[in-house]
Amino acid sequence: MDRLRLGINIDHVATLRNARGGASPDPVRAAIAAQSAGADGITAHLREDRRHIRDADMAAIKDAIEIPLNFEMAATEEMSRIARATRPHAVCLVPEKREERTTEGGLEVAGDANRLTAYIAPLVDMGARVSLFVAADPRQIEASARVGAQVVEIHTGSYCDAVDEGRTDAAAAELERIIAAAAQAADLGLEVHAGHGISYDSVTPLAAIPQVVELNIGHFLIGEAVFRGLPAAMAEMRRLMDLARRVA
Ligand code: PXP
């Protein structure tokens, strides 16, 4: 199996910075550090409420790194304009609610297919890889191929929560859904990524799914970096991913 790509989401470095309103810790420095430590890409989410990453961060990260930037955003006109000015390698469309603590569910693609088809086309035309963050739901996967996305990122949050809470039957059921969704997406010609809530405890079965080519991981690794530093935190994740791939 091919080596799995590890994308690092640096949003929560900005969360920490914003807690004090100053300039540190700097998410641009975090992106450079992740790149130096072997990240295959950097993900940053410019939310409508700018609660962590801000407009200037996104532009500065794009300028500072050589690895691909994955610009995560809601499918709004404002974000389309900013993405087209930023020209990232990839755009990942996610659902967004002001009151949520994090991206809670997948994008409603099937019920919004016409609008998304028109929304995605200019992003693809400018050369971005367009990814849709979707639940492991056959309807949403099928619709993702229909609206012109090249990539789906499967939401792993329910599976990871079940692992973290010791609900083994629920974790197994969620994992089965993710495995089926990954196979369906690949059959439809979509590139398959996965992300949300991944930790050392939950990564192995996800990394073993043959169709998955990229994992995007943020909150857990930024937290772990407090204790062992970002390179060591990432190295342990890399080790677990590579081992899972070899065994599979
Ligand atoms: N992928 C997507 C599309 C996300 O929305 C997020 C969270 O912003 C992540 C990956 C990373 O999730 P976490 O921070 O829980 O690792």
Boltz pocket constraint, residues with backbone or C-beta under 6 A from the ligand:
constraints:
  - pocket:
      binder: B
      contacts: [[A, 9], [A, 11], [A, 45], [A, 72], [A, 92], [A, 94], [A, 102], [A, 103], [A, 133], [A, 153], [A, 194], [A, 195], [A, 196], [A, 197], [A, 198], [A, 216], [A, 217], [A, 218], [A, 219], [A, 220]]
      max_distance: 6.0
